[in-house]
Amino acid sequence: MVLHGRLIACLSTIATFFTARAAILSPKAATDLICHTNHASECYPQTFQPTEKFQTVHDDQNLPPGLHVRLNLATGVKEARLNIPEPNEDVDASALTIIDDSDLAGYQEPNREADDSPVDSQQEDARQQPFLPPQQDVAEGTLFSDSASTIKNPNSQVYDLLPAIENLEDLAHSYHWGLSLAKDGEIIHRLFQLLLPTQLSLEIRSLATLVFGTAIHNNEAALTAALSHFYNDEWPEGPLEAVTMALLHEQSPLLLNRMLFLLSSLCHDQTQLQKFLEAGGMELLIKTYQAEPTAVDDRDRLRKKVTHFLLDHLLPTEEMGGPDIPNGNDGVEEESDPDTEWTMIHLQQFAEKYPGHQNNES
């Protein structure tokens, strides 16, 4: 009987010990669990409990270091598991592995100076240097300067002017040289003079027109700079007025084509566009569109330029898919060609909207 009592007391003491130890080791719900609702099933540990399988990591959970963490791109959920390498494991294309900040502790940048690879060293140099615009070719600079000097010289002969203008036309396609040309008031004025109807050859006039248009084409800074040299006491008129007179009087398809190109480049400035419309410019475009040069290709090129002007400057973007613009190589078109009708309808509509001044015949 005494032995039985001692055994019961001993078992009671052992039970009390393990109960107390369990109480010490068990997390307290108030401190170690996170509950956003009154449902116990929706609670989760304050510290993430990893297993061998990926589990969702809540935003307010503490994440132990050294885990395999990923972002599931299909669900947008952050997941983690024990960092146990598994052979032949398929990579989930919908998941992105994330390196936890704690895994970066002690990481050091590689010593790039010890890398003798020329590619890497160039990349490093480029990374450390500030971004600079590309340097201009010295030969191009000399060519630009020499050509500009020839054009500015009023005593230059035709055989000197032609190659000089051709050189500038080639350089003017560059944003830098186009802007440099437009900023030079002396050369801009000289080009303006060369494109006017004078005793100079048609070739020089058309080349000067092309250089002017190329320099300011899709180059807003160059356009602004070029226009700043006109419409003052010394130069009351500018290239727009020269284009207007050319569309009214000229017959050469080549010159008219280049005048239309210059016109389109100028009309990216809204003031120039408005002046052209108010001066009866739409009637001039109708006249040009209806012209019948000897060669069908010449006619188609002029019509293409006029149609492009409509699309670029006057029609809303949703109407840009209207015509199939002729490319000048399709032979003779029928008089009832739908593209021609489409363009003429819009030209006439804008001509009625902008009747302009009735003094173009002067």
DRENDO-1510 file (C-alpha; in Angstrom, 1 decimal, always signed):
<recs>
REC; n; res; u; v; w
REC; 1; MET; +0.0; +0.0; +0.0 .
REC; 2; VAL; +2.8; +2.4; +0.8 .
REC; 3; LEU; +4.6; +1.4; -2.4 .
REC; 4; HIS; +1.5; +2.1; -4.4 .
REC; 5; GLY; +1.2; +5.6; -2.8 .
REC; 6; ARG; +4.8; +6.4; -3.6 .
REC; 7; LEU; +4.3; +5.3; -7.2 .
REC; 8; ILE; +1.3; +7.5; -7.7 .
REC; 9; ALA; +3.2; +10.5; -6.2 .
REC; 10; CYS; +6.1; +9.9; -8.5 .
REC; 11; LEU; +3.9; +9.7; -11.6 .
REC; 12; SER; +2.1; +12.9; -10.5 .
REC; 13; THR; +5.5; +14.7; -10.1 .
REC; 14; ILE; +6.6; +13.6; -13.6 .
REC; 15; ALA; +3.3; +14.7; -15.1 .
REC; 16; THR; +3.6; +18.1; -13.4 .
REC; 17; PHE; +7.1; +18.5; -14.8 .
REC; 18; PHE; +6.2; +17.8; -18.4 .
REC; 19; THR; +3.1; +19.9; -18.1 .
REC; 20; ALA; +5.2; +22.8; -16.9 .
REC; 21; ARG; +7.8; +22.3; -19.6 .
REC; 22; ALA; +5.1; +22.1; -22.3 .
REC; 23; ALA; +3.7; +25.3; -20.9 .
REC; 24; ILE; +7.1; +27.0; -21.2 .
REC; 25; LEU; +7.8; +25.7; -24.8 .
REC; 26; SER; +4.3; +26.3; -26.2 .
REC; 27; PRO; +3.8; +29.7; -27.9 .
REC; 28; LYS; +1.3; +32.0; -26.4 .
REC; 29; ALA; -1.6; +32.8; -28.7 .
REC; 30; ALA; -1.6; +36.4; -27.8 .
REC; 31; THR; +2.1; +36.9; -28.7 .
REC; 32; ASP; +3.1; +34.2; -31.2 .
REC; 33; LEU; +0.0; +34.0; -33.4 .
REC; 34; ILE; -1.3; +36.6; -35.8 .
REC; 35; CYS; -5.1; +36.7; -36.0 .
REC; 36; HIS; -6.9; +39.2; -38.1 .
REC; 37; THR; -10.4; +37.6; -37.6 .
REC; 38; ASN; -12.2; +35.8; -34.8 .
REC; 39; HIS; -11.7; +32.5; -36.6 .
REC; 40; ALA; -8.9; +30.4; -35.1 .
REC; 41; SER; -8.4; +28.6; -38.4 .
REC; 42; GLU; -7.3; +31.9; -40.1 .
REC; 43; CYS; -4.5; +32.6; -37.6 .
REC; 44; TYR; -0.9; +31.9; -38.4 .
REC; 45; PRO; +2.4; +32.0; -36.6 .
REC; 46; GLN; +4.1; +35.3; -36.2 .
REC; 47; THR; +7.3; +33.6; -37.3 .
REC; 48; PHE; +7.1; +31.6; -40.5 .
REC; 49; GLN; +7.4; +27.9; -39.9 .
REC; 50; PRO; +9.2; +26.4; -42.9 .
REC; 51; THR; +8.7; +22.8; -44.2 .
REC; 52; GLU; +10.1; +21.0; -47.3 .
REC; 53; LYS; +7.2; +22.3; -49.4 .
REC; 54; PHE; +6.6; +25.9; -50.4 .
REC; 55; GLN; +4.1; +27.7; -48.2 .
REC; 56; THR; +2.6; +31.2; -48.5 .
REC; 57; VAL; +4.5; +33.9; -46.6 .
REC; 58; HIS; +2.2; +36.6; -45.1 .
REC; 59; ASP; +3.3; +40.2; -45.3 .
REC; 60; ASP; +3.4; +40.6; -41.5 .
REC; 61; GLN; +5.2; +37.4; -40.8 .
REC; 62; ASN; +8.8; +37.3; -39.7 .
REC; 63; LEU; +10.9; +35.2; -42.1 .
REC; 64; PRO; +13.9; +33.2; -40.7 .
REC; 65; PRO; +17.1; +33.6; -42.6 .
REC; 66; GLY; +18.5; +30.9; -45.0 .
REC; 67; LEU; +15.2; +29.9; -46.6 .
REC; 68; HIS; +14.4; +29.3; -50.3 .
REC; 69; VAL; +12.1; +32.2; -51.0 .
REC; 70; ARG; +10.3; +32.9; -54.3 .
REC; 71; LEU; +7.6; +35.0; -55.8 .
REC; 72; ASN; +4.9; +33.1; -57.6 .
REC; 73; LEU; +4.2; +35.2; -60.7 .
REC; 74; ALA; +1.0; +33.3; -61.4 .
REC; 75; THR; -0.6; +34.3; -58.1 .
REC; 76; GLY; +1.6; +37.2; -57.0 .
REC; 77; VAL; +2.1; +35.4; -53.6 .
REC; 78; LYS; +5.4; +35.2; -51.8 .
REC; 79; GLU; +6.3; +31.6; -50.9 .
REC; 80; ALA; +9.1; +30.0; -48.9 .
REC; 81; ARG; +10.4; +26.6; -47.8 .
REC; 82; LEU; +13.5; +25.0; -46.3 .
REC; 83; ASN; +16.5; +25.5; -48.5 .
REC; 84; ILE; +17.0; +21.9; -49.4 .
REC; 85; PRO; +18.5; +21.3; -52.8 .
REC; 86; GLU; +16.6; +18.7; -54.8 .
REC; 87; PRO; +18.3; +17.0; -57.8 .
REC; 88; ASN; +16.6; +17.2; -61.2 .
REC; 89; GLU; +14.1; +19.7; -59.8 .
REC; 90; ASP; +12.1; +21.4; -62.6 .
REC; 91; VAL; +12.2; +25.1; -62.6 .
REC; 92; ASP; +8.7; +26.6; -62.3 .
REC; 93; ALA; +8.4; +29.2; -65.1 .
REC; 94; SER; +5.7; +31.0; -63.1 .
REC; 95; ALA; +8.0; +31.6; -60.1 .
REC; 96; LEU; +10.8; +34.0; -59.5 .
REC; 97; THR; +13.4; +33.2; -56.9 .
REC; 98; ILE; +14.2; +36.0; -54.5 .
REC; 99; ILE; +17.4; +36.4; -52.4 .
REC; 100; ASP; +16.6; +37.3; -48.9 .
REC; 101; ASP; +18.4; +40.3; -47.5 .
REC; 102; SER; +20.0; +38.1; -44.9 .
REC; 103; ASP; +21.6; +36.0; -47.6 .
REC; 104; LEU; +23.5; +39.1; -48.8 .
REC; 105; ALA; +25.4; +39.5; -45.5 .
REC; 106; GLY; +29.1; +39.4; -46.1 .
REC; 107; TYR; +28.7; +39.7; -49.8 .
REC; 108; GLN; +31.6; +41.7; -51.4 .
REC; 109; GLU; +31.7; +43.3; -54.9 .
REC; 110; PRO; +34.1; +41.3; -57.1 .
REC; 111; ASN; +37.5; +43.0; -57.8 .
REC; 112; ARG; +36.9; +44.3; -61.3 .
REC; 113; GLU; +40.3; +45.8; -61.5 .
REC; 114; ALA; +41.8; +42.3; -61.6 .
REC; 115; ASP; +39.7; +41.4; -64.7 .
REC; 116; ASP; +41.8; +41.7; -67.8 .
REC; 117; SER; +38.9; +41.1; -70.2 .
REC; 118; PRO; +38.8; +44.1; -72.6 .
REC; 119; VAL; +35.0; +43.9; -73.0 .
REC; 120; ASP; +34.4; +44.0; -69.3 .
REC; 121; SER; +36.8; +46.9; -68.7 .
REC; 122; GLN; +35.1; +48.9; -71.5 .
REC; 123; GLN; +31.8; +48.2; -69.9 .
REC; 124; GLU; +33.1; +49.3; -66.5 .
REC; 125; ASP; +34.6; +52.5; -68.0 .
REC; 126; ALA; +31.3; +53.3; -69.7 .
REC; 127; ARG; +29.4; +52.7; -66.5 .
REC; 128; GLN; +31.6; +55.0; -64.4 .
REC; 129; GLN; +31.7; +57.8; -67.0 .
REC; 130; PRO; +28.8; +60.3; -67.3 .
REC; 131; PHE; +26.7; +60.1; -70.5 .
REC; 132; LEU; +27.9; +62.5; -73.2 .
REC; 133; PRO; +26.6; +63.1; -76.7 .
REC; 134; PRO; +28.6; +61.4; -79.4 .
REC; 135; GLN; +31.7; +63.3; -80.6 .
REC; 136; GLN; +31.6; +64.7; -84.1 .
REC; 137; ASP; +34.0; +63.4; -86.7 .
REC; 138; VAL; +36.8; +65.9; -87.3 .
REC; 139; ALA; +36.6; +65.3; -91.1 .
REC; 140; GLU; +32.9; +66.0; -91.0 .
REC; 141; GLY; +33.5; +69.3; -89.2 .
REC; 142; THR; +36.1; +70.3; -91.8 .
REC; 143; LEU; +33.7; +69.4; -94.6 .
REC; 144; PHE; +30.9; +71.3; -93.0 .
REC; 145; SER; +33.0; +74.4; -92.5 .
REC; 146; ASP; +34.5; +74.4; -96.0 .
REC; 147; SER; +31.1; +73.8; -97.7 .
REC; 148; ALA; +29.4; +76.5; -95.7 .
REC; 149; SER; +32.2; +79.0; -96.5 .
REC; 150; THR; +31.8; +78.2; -100.2 .
REC; 151; ILE; +28.0; +78.8; -100.1 .
REC; 152; LYS; +28.3; +82.0; -98.1 .
REC; 153; ASN; +30.8; +83.4; -100.6 .
REC; 154; PRO; +28.7; +85.4; -103.2 .
REC; 155; ASN; +31.5; +85.0; -105.7 .
REC; 156; SER; +31.5; +81.2; -105.7 .
REC; 157; GLN; +31.0; +79.7; -109.1 .
REC; 158; VAL; +28.4; +77.1; -110.0 .
REC; 159; TYR; +31.0; +74.4; -110.2 .
REC; 160; ASP; +31.9; +75.2; -106.6 .
REC; 161; LEU; +28.4; +75.6; -105.3 .
REC; 162; LEU; +27.0; +72.3; -106.5 .
REC; 163; PRO; +29.4; +70.0; -104.6 .
REC; 164; ALA; +29.2; +72.3; -101.5 .
REC; 165; ILE; +25.4; +72.1; -101.4 .
REC; 166; GLU; +25.5; +68.4; -101.9 .
REC; 167; ASN; +28.0; +68.0; -99.0 .
REC; 168; LEU; +25.7; +70.0; -96.7 .
REC; 169; GLU; +22.6; +68.0; -97.8 .
REC; 170; ASP; +24.4; +64.8; -96.8 .
REC; 171; LEU; +25.5; +66.3; -93.4 .
REC; 172; ALA; +22.1; +67.9; -92.7 .
REC; 173; HIS; +20.6; +64.5; -92.1 .
REC; 174; SER; +22.5; +64.5; -88.8 .
REC; 175; TYR; +20.7; +66.2; -85.9 .
REC; 176; HIS; +24.0; +67.9; -84.9 .
REC; 177; TRP; +24.8; +69.3; -88.4 .
REC; 178; GLY; +21.2; +70.1; -89.2 .
REC; 179; LEU; +21.1; +72.2; -86.0 .
REC; 180; SER; +24.5; +73.8; -86.7 .
REC; 181; LEU; +23.4; +74.8; -90.2 .
REC; 182; ALA; +20.1; +76.2; -88.9 .
REC; 183; LYS; +21.8; +78.3; -86.2 .
REC; 184; ASP; +24.1; +80.0; -88.8 .
REC; 185; GLY; +22.0; +82.9; -90.0 .
REC; 186; GLU; +24.4; +83.8; -92.8 .
REC; 187; ILE; +24.2; +80.4; -94.5 .
REC; 188; ILE; +20.4; +80.1; -93.9 .
REC; 189; HIS; +19.9; +83.4; -95.6 .
REC; 190; ARG; +22.2; +82.3; -98.5 .
REC; 191; LEU; +20.2; +79.1; -99.0 .
REC; 192; PHE; +17.0; +81.1; -99.0 .
REC; 193; GLN; +18.4; +83.3; -101.7 .
REC; 194; LEU; +19.6; +80.3; -103.7 .
REC; 195; LEU; +16.1; +78.7; -103.8 .
REC; 196; LEU; +14.4; +81.8; -105.1 .
REC; 197; PRO; +13.7; +82.2; -108.8 .
REC; 198; THR; +16.8; +83.8; -110.1 .
REC; 199; GLN; +19.3; +83.2; -112.9 .
REC; 200; LEU; +20.7; +80.2; -111.1 .
REC; 201; SER; +20.2; +76.8; -112.5 .
REC; 202; LEU; +17.2; +74.7; -111.5 .
REC; 203; GLU; +19.6; +72.1; -110.1 .
REC; 204; ILE; +21.1; +74.6; -107.6 .
REC; 205; ARG; +17.7; +75.9; -106.6 .
REC; 206; SER; +16.3; +72.4; -106.0 .
REC; 207; LEU; +19.4; +71.3; -104.1 .
REC; 208; ALA; +19.2; +74.4; -101.9 .
REC; 209; THR; +15.6; +73.7; -101.2 .
REC; 210; LEU; +16.4; +70.1; -100.3 .
REC; 211; VAL; +19.2; +71.2; -97.9 .
REC; 212; PHE; +16.9; +73.6; -96.1 .
REC; 213; GLY; +14.2; +71.1; -95.7 .
REC; 214; THR; +16.6; +68.3; -94.6 .
REC; 215; ALA; +18.2; +70.5; -91.9 .
REC; 216; ILE; +14.9; +71.2; -90.2 .
REC; 217; HIS; +13.0; +68.0; -90.9 .
REC; 218; ASN; +12.0; +66.3; -87.6 .
REC; 219; ASN; +14.4; +68.6; -85.9 .
REC; 220; GLU; +12.4; +71.0; -83.7 .
REC; 221; ALA; +15.4; +72.9; -82.5 .
REC; 222; ALA; +16.7; +73.4; -86.0 .
REC; 223; LEU; +13.3; +74.6; -87.2 .
REC; 224; THR; +13.1; +77.1; -84.4 .
REC; 225; ALA; +16.6; +78.3; -85.1 .
REC; 226; ALA; +16.1; +78.7; -88.8 .
REC; 227; LEU; +12.8; +80.6; -88.5 .
REC; 228; SER; +14.5; +83.0; -86.0 .
REC; 229; HIS; +16.5; +84.5; -88.8 .
REC; 230; PHE; +13.4; +85.7; -90.7 .
REC; 231; TYR; +10.3; +87.9; -90.2 .
REC; 232; ASN; +12.3; +91.0; -89.0 .
REC; 233; ASP; +13.1; +94.4; -90.5 .
REC; 234; GLU; +16.0; +93.0; -92.6 .
REC; 235; TRP; +14.3; +89.8; -93.7 .
REC; 236; PRO; +10.5; +90.4; -93.6 .
REC; 237; GLU; +9.7; +87.2; -95.5 .
REC; 238; GLY; +11.0; +83.7; -95.1 .
REC; 239; PRO; +11.1; +80.3; -96.7 .
REC; 240; LEU; +7.3; +79.8; -96.4 .
REC; 241; GLU; +6.6; +82.7; -98.8 .
REC; 242; ALA; +9.2; +81.3; -101.2 .
REC; 243; VAL; +7.5; +77.9; -101.2 .
REC; 244; THR; +4.1; +79.6; -101.8 .
REC; 245; MET; +5.4; +81.4; -104.8 .
REC; 246; ALA; +7.0; +78.3; -106.2 .
REC; 247; LEU; +3.8; +76.3; -105.9 .
REC; 248; LEU; +2.0; +79.1; -107.7 .
REC; 249; HIS; +4.4; +79.6; -110.6 .
REC; 250; GLU; +6.9; +76.7; -111.0 .
REC; 251; GLN; +6.5; +73.9; -113.4 .
REC; 252; SER; +9.5; +71.6; -112.7 .
REC; 253; PRO; +8.3; +68.4; -110.9 .
REC; 254; LEU; +11.7; +68.0; -109.2 .
REC; 255; LEU; +11.6; +71.5; -107.7 .
REC; 256; LEU; +7.9; +71.2; -106.8 .
REC; 257; ASN; +8.6; +67.9; -105.0 .
REC; 258; ARG; +11.4; +69.5; -102.9 .
REC; 259; MET; +9.3; +72.6; -102.2 .
REC; 260; LEU; +6.6; +70.4; -100.9 .
REC; 261; PHE; +9.1; +68.6; -98.7 .
REC; 262; LEU; +10.3; +72.0; -97.4 .
REC; 263; LEU; +6.7; +73.1; -96.8 .
REC; 264; SER; +6.0; +70.0; -94.8 .
REC; 265; SER; +9.1; +70.5; -92.7 .
REC; 266; LEU; +8.2; +74.2; -92.1 .
REC; 267; CYS; +4.6; +73.4; -91.1 .
REC; 268; HIS; +5.6; +71.4; -88.1 .
REC; 269; ASP; +5.7; +74.9; -86.7 .
REC; 270; GLN; +2.0; +75.7; -86.1 .
REC; 271; THR; +2.4; +79.4; -86.8 .
REC; 272; GLN; +3.9; +78.5; -90.3 .
REC; 273; LEU; +1.0; +76.0; -90.9 .
REC; 274; GLN; -1.6; +78.6; -90.0 .
REC; 275; LYS; +0.1; +81.2; -92.2 .
REC; 276; PHE; +0.1; +78.8; -95.1 .
REC; 277; LEU; -3.6; +78.0; -94.7 .
REC; 278; GLU; -4.6; +81.6; -94.4 .
REC; 279; ALA; -2.7; +82.5; -97.5 .
REC; 280; GLY; -4.8; +80.1; -99.6 .
REC; 281; GLY; -2.3; +77.3; -99.4 .
REC; 282; MET; -5.0; +74.6; -99.9 .
REC; 283; GLU; -5.8; +76.0; -103.4 .
REC; 284; LEU; -2.2; +75.8; -104.2 .
REC; 285; LEU; -2.1; +72.1; -103.1 .
REC; 286; ILE; -5.1; +71.4; -105.3 .
REC; 287; LYS; -3.4; +73.0; -108.2 .
REC; 288; THR; -0.3; +70.9; -107.6 .
REC; 289; TYR; -2.3; +67.7; -107.1 .
REC; 290; GLN; -4.1; +68.2; -110.4 .
REC; 291; ALA; -1.0; +69.1; -112.4 .
REC; 292; GLU; -0.2; +66.8; -115.3 .
REC; 293; PRO; +3.5; +66.5; -115.8 .
REC; 294; THR; +4.8; +64.8; -118.9 .
REC; 295; ALA; +5.9; +61.7; -116.9 .
REC; 296; VAL; +3.3; +59.7; -115.0 .
REC; 297; ASP; +5.9; +59.0; -112.2 .
REC; 298; ASP; +6.4; +62.7; -111.7 .
REC; 299; ARG; +2.7; +63.2; -111.3 .
REC; 300; ASP; +2.4; +60.3; -108.8 .
REC; 301; ARG; +5.3; +61.7; -106.7 .
REC; 302; LEU; +3.7; +65.1; -106.5 .
REC; 303; ARG; +0.4; +63.5; -105.5 .
REC; 304; LYS; +2.1; +61.4; -102.9 .
REC; 305; LYS; +3.7; +64.5; -101.4 .
REC; 306; VAL; +0.4; +66.4; -101.2 .
REC; 307; THR; -1.3; +63.4; -99.6 .
REC; 308; HIS; +1.4; +63.1; -97.1 .
REC; 309; PHE; +1.0; +66.7; -96.2 .
REC; 310; LEU; -2.7; +66.1; -95.5 .
REC; 311; LEU; -1.9; +63.1; -93.3 .
REC; 312; ASP; +0.9; +64.7; -91.4 .
REC; 313; HIS; -0.6; +68.1; -90.7 .
REC; 314; LEU; -4.4; +68.3; -91.2 .
REC; 315; LEU; -6.1; +65.0; -90.7 .
REC; 316; PRO; -6.8; +63.3; -87.4 .
REC; 317; THR; -4.8; +60.1; -86.7 .
REC; 318; GLU; -7.9; +57.9; -87.1 .
REC; 319; GLU; -8.1; +58.9; -90.8 .
REC; 320; MET; -4.5; +58.1; -91.6 .
REC; 321; GLY; -5.4; +54.7; -92.9 .
REC; 322; GLY; -7.6; +56.3; -95.7 .
REC; 323; PRO; -5.6; +56.1; -99.0 .
REC; 324; ASP; -3.1; +53.7; -100.4 .
REC; 325; ILE; -0.6; +56.3; -101.4 .
REC; 326; PRO; +0.7; +55.8; -105.0 .
REC; 327; ASN; +4.4; +55.0; -105.1 .
REC; 328; GLY; +5.0; +56.5; -108.6 .
REC; 329; ASN; +5.8; +53.1; -110.2 .
REC; 330; ASP; +2.3; +51.7; -110.8 .
REC; 331; GLY; +1.8; +53.2; -114.3 .
REC; 332; VAL; -1.2; +55.2; -115.3 .
REC; 333; GLU; -4.1; +55.3; -112.8 .
REC; 334; GLU; -7.7; +55.4; -113.8 .
REC; 335; GLU; -9.6; +58.7; -113.5 .
REC; 336; SER; -11.9; +57.1; -111.0 .
REC; 337; ASP; -9.1; +55.9; -108.7 .
REC; 338; PRO; -10.5; +55.9; -105.1 .
REC; 339; ASP; -7.3; +57.2; -103.6 .
REC; 340; THR; -7.3; +60.2; -105.9 .
REC; 341; GLU; -11.0; +60.9; -105.0 .
REC; 342; TRP; -10.2; +60.5; -101.3 .
REC; 343; THR; -7.4; +63.1; -101.4 .
REC; 344; MET; -9.4; +65.5; -103.6 .
REC; 345; ILE; -12.4; +65.4; -101.3 .
REC; 346; HIS; -10.2; +66.3; -98.3 .
REC; 347; LEU; -8.3; +69.0; -100.2 .
REC; 348; GLN; -11.6; +70.6; -101.2 .
REC; 349; GLN; -13.0; +70.4; -97.7 .
REC; 350; PHE; -9.9; +72.2; -96.3 .
REC; 351; ALA; -9.9; +74.7; -99.1 .
REC; 352; GLU; -13.5; +75.6; -98.2 .
REC; 353; LYS; -12.5; +75.8; -94.5 .
REC; 354; TYR; -9.4; +78.0; -95.3 .
REC; 355; PRO; -10.3; +80.0; -98.4 .
REC; 356; GLY; -7.3; +82.3; -97.8 .
REC; 357; HIS; -6.6; +85.6; -99.4 .
REC; 358; GLN; -7.5; +86.1; -103.1 .
REC; 359; ASN; -4.2; +87.6; -104.0 .
REC; 360; ASN; -2.1; +84.6; -105.0 .
REC; 361; GLU; -2.1; +85.6; -108.6 .
REC; 362; SER; -0.1; +88.8; -107.9 .
</recs>
